[in-house]
Amino acid sequence: RHLMSDIVFRFNKKLLGSKGAFKLEIDKQLSFGEFIALFGKSGAGKTSILRVLSGLDKVENGYIRVGDTIWLDSQKNIDLPPQRRRIGFVFQNYALFPHLNVYENICFGLKNKQDRIFADELVALMDLQSLKKAHIYQLSGGQSQRVALARALTSRPTLLLLDEPFSSLDYQTRLLVSNDIYKIIKQENKSTIMVTHDISE
């Protein structure tokens, strides 16, 4: 039985893998505040799941409900665009804007003072105060990851999606950043789906 406080998603999508075409099928229920990881080899369709949830990829048949809001229902021709889905997406390559500094990246798209106050709280929480005016090219991998997560959280998303978030970091940095990020996600009580091909994560 699905509760209206849950996140429910089920869909199928045709994909092309290293061994040819295959069908990705998923049927999952996620409680608000829950953190789950999708683990599997490259090309298995993990990132495609995140892209469908965010509205960046289309499916042949599917249904996504977040609380009492329908994001996708192919039978009823409902398909909310990405900007109307309350998603925070941290991409594998961080996808930061190189022409903006750290603080401008974090605050990108924010429109009111209350959101700016929350952004300032995240900057402090992630120990980025001294880097607010730094250019993106000046950042280490761990710092870039913190900026990407802060930007994803400033919009107060209902669902946070992490796509191989630590893959470009060295082992020691990965341990430090992953522990910090997990604490922040739990503190903010964010429903989170993380994709990884590394079982240690």
C-alpha positions as CSV (number, residue, x, y, z in Angstrom):
1,R,0.0,0.0,0.0
2,H,1.5,3.4,-1.0
3,L,1.2,6.2,1.5
4,M,0.7,9.8,0.2
5,S,3.8,10.8,2.2
6,D,5.9,8.5,0.1
7,I,7.8,8.9,-3.2
8,V,6.6,6.3,-5.7
9,F,8.2,5.7,-9.1
10,R,7.8,2.9,-11.6
11,F,8.7,3.0,-15.2
12,N,10.4,1.2,-18.1
13,K,12.7,2.6,-20.7
14,K,14.6,1.1,-23.6
15,L,18.3,1.6,-23.3
16,L,21.4,0.6,-25.4
17,G,24.1,-1.1,-23.4
18,S,27.5,-2.7,-24.3
19,K,25.7,-6.0,-25.1
20,G,22.9,-4.4,-27.1
21,A,19.4,-3.1,-26.4
22,F,17.7,-3.9,-23.1
23,K,14.7,-2.7,-21.1
24,L,15.3,-0.8,-17.8
25,E,12.4,-1.6,-15.4
26,I,12.0,-0.2,-11.9
27,D,9.2,-0.1,-9.3
28,K,10.3,1.6,-6.1
29,Q,8.8,3.3,-3.1
30,L,10.9,5.7,-1.0
31,S,9.9,7.2,2.3
32,F,10.5,10.9,2.9
33,G,13.9,11.4,4.5
34,E,15.2,8.0,3.3
35,F,18.6,7.6,1.7
36,I,19.1,4.8,-0.8
37,A,22.0,3.9,-3.1
38,L,21.7,2.3,-6.5
39,F,24.8,0.1,-7.0
40,G,25.8,-1.6,-10.3
41,K,28.3,-1.7,-13.1
42,S,28.6,1.1,-15.7
43,G,25.9,1.0,-18.4
44,A,23.3,-0.8,-16.2
45,G,20.9,2.2,-16.4
46,K,21.6,3.8,-12.9
47,T,22.0,7.4,-14.2
48,S,19.0,6.9,-16.5
49,I,16.9,6.4,-13.4
50,L,18.0,9.7,-12.0
51,R,17.4,11.4,-15.3
52,V,13.9,10.1,-15.7
53,L,13.1,11.2,-12.1
54,S,14.4,14.6,-12.8
55,G,12.4,14.9,-16.1
56,L,15.5,15.1,-18.2
57,D,14.8,11.8,-20.0
58,K,11.5,10.5,-21.3
59,V,10.0,7.0,-20.8
60,E,7.7,4.8,-22.8
61,N,5.5,4.1,-19.8
62,G,5.8,5.4,-16.3
63,Y,4.4,6.9,-13.1
64,I,6.1,9.1,-10.5
65,R,4.3,10.5,-7.5
66,V,5.9,12.6,-4.8
67,G,3.6,13.0,-1.8
68,D,0.3,14.0,-3.3
69,T,1.8,15.5,-6.5
70,I,2.0,13.5,-9.7
71,W,5.2,14.3,-11.6
72,L,4.6,11.7,-14.3
73,D,1.7,9.6,-15.4
74,S,2.0,8.4,-19.0
75,Q,-1.6,7.0,-19.0
76,K,-3.0,10.4,-18.1
77,N,-0.5,12.4,-20.2
78,I,1.0,14.1,-17.2
79,D,4.7,14.9,-17.4
80,L,6.0,17.9,-15.4
81,P,9.0,19.6,-16.8
82,P,12.3,19.5,-14.8
83,Q,11.8,23.1,-13.5
84,R,8.5,22.1,-11.9
85,R,9.9,19.0,-10.2
86,R,11.5,19.8,-6.8
87,I,14.7,18.1,-7.6
88,G,18.3,18.8,-6.5
89,F,20.7,17.1,-8.9
90,V,24.4,16.7,-8.3
91,F,26.0,15.5,-11.5
92,Q,29.1,13.4,-11.8
93,N,31.1,16.3,-13.2
94,Y,29.5,18.8,-10.8
95,A,28.2,21.0,-13.7
96,L,29.2,24.2,-12.0
97,F,29.1,27.5,-13.9
98,P,32.7,28.5,-14.7
99,H,31.9,32.2,-15.2
100,L,30.4,32.5,-11.7
101,N,32.2,32.4,-8.4
102,V,31.5,29.9,-5.6
103,Y,28.7,32.0,-4.0
104,E,27.1,32.9,-7.3
105,N,27.0,29.2,-8.2
106,I,25.4,28.3,-4.9
107,C,22.8,31.1,-5.2
108,F,22.0,30.6,-8.9
109,G,18.3,30.9,-9.5
110,L,17.4,32.0,-6.0
111,K,14.8,34.8,-5.9
112,N,14.0,35.8,-2.3
113,K,15.9,36.9,0.8
114,Q,14.8,33.8,2.8
115,D,16.5,31.5,0.3
116,R,19.7,33.6,0.5
117,I,19.7,33.2,4.3
118,F,19.5,29.4,3.8
119,A,22.3,29.6,1.3
120,D,24.5,31.4,3.8
121,E,23.7,28.7,6.3
122,L,24.8,26.0,3.9
123,V,28.0,27.9,3.0
124,A,28.9,27.9,6.7
125,L,27.8,24.3,7.2
126,M,30.1,23.2,4.4
127,D,33.0,25.3,5.4
128,L,33.0,27.4,2.3
129,Q,33.1,30.9,3.8
130,S,36.7,31.6,2.8
131,L,35.9,30.4,-0.8
132,K,32.8,32.5,-1.5
133,K,34.5,34.7,-4.1
134,A,36.8,32.1,-5.5
135,H,36.6,31.0,-9.1
136,I,35.5,27.5,-9.9
137,Y,38.9,26.6,-11.6
138,Q,40.6,27.4,-8.3
139,L,38.8,24.7,-6.4
140,S,39.9,21.2,-5.5
141,G,37.7,18.2,-6.3
142,G,36.4,18.0,-2.7
143,Q,35.6,21.8,-2.6
144,S,33.8,21.5,-6.0
145,Q,31.7,18.7,-4.7
146,R,30.7,20.7,-1.6
147,V,29.7,23.7,-3.8
148,A,27.6,21.4,-6.1
149,L,25.8,19.9,-3.1
150,A,25.2,23.3,-1.6
151,R,23.7,24.6,-4.9
152,A,21.5,21.5,-5.1
153,L,20.2,22.0,-1.6
154,T,19.5,25.8,-1.7
155,S,16.3,25.3,-3.7
156,R,15.1,23.1,-0.8
157,P,14.4,20.1,-3.1
158,T,11.9,17.3,-2.2
159,L,14.3,14.8,-3.7
160,L,18.1,14.9,-3.9
161,L,19.8,12.9,-6.7
162,L,23.5,12.2,-6.6
163,D,25.1,10.7,-9.7
164,E,28.5,9.1,-8.9
165,P,29.2,12.1,-6.7
166,F,32.7,11.0,-5.4
167,S,34.1,9.2,-8.5
168,S,36.6,11.9,-9.4
169,L,38.0,12.3,-5.8
170,D,41.0,10.5,-4.4
171,Y,40.4,7.9,-1.7
172,Q,41.1,10.1,1.3
173,T,39.1,13.1,0.0
174,R,36.3,10.7,-0.8
175,L,36.1,9.5,2.8
176,L,36.1,13.0,4.2
177,V,33.7,14.6,1.8
178,S,31.2,11.6,1.7
179,N,31.0,11.6,5.5
180,D,30.4,15.3,5.7
181,I,27.8,15.3,2.9
182,Y,26.0,12.3,4.5
183,K,25.7,14.2,7.8
184,I,24.4,17.3,6.0
185,I,21.8,15.3,4.1
186,K,20.6,13.6,7.3
187,Q,20.5,16.9,9.1
188,E,18.4,18.4,6.3
189,N,16.3,15.2,6.3
190,K,16.5,15.0,2.5
191,S,15.1,12.1,0.5
192,T,18.1,11.0,-1.4
193,I,19.0,8.6,-4.2
194,M,22.7,8.1,-4.9
195,V,24.1,6.2,-7.9
196,T,27.5,4.5,-7.6
197,H,29.6,1.7,-9.1
198,D,31.8,1.6,-6.1
199,I,30.5,-0.7,-3.3
200,S,32.7,1.0,-0.7
201,E,30.5,4.2,-1.1
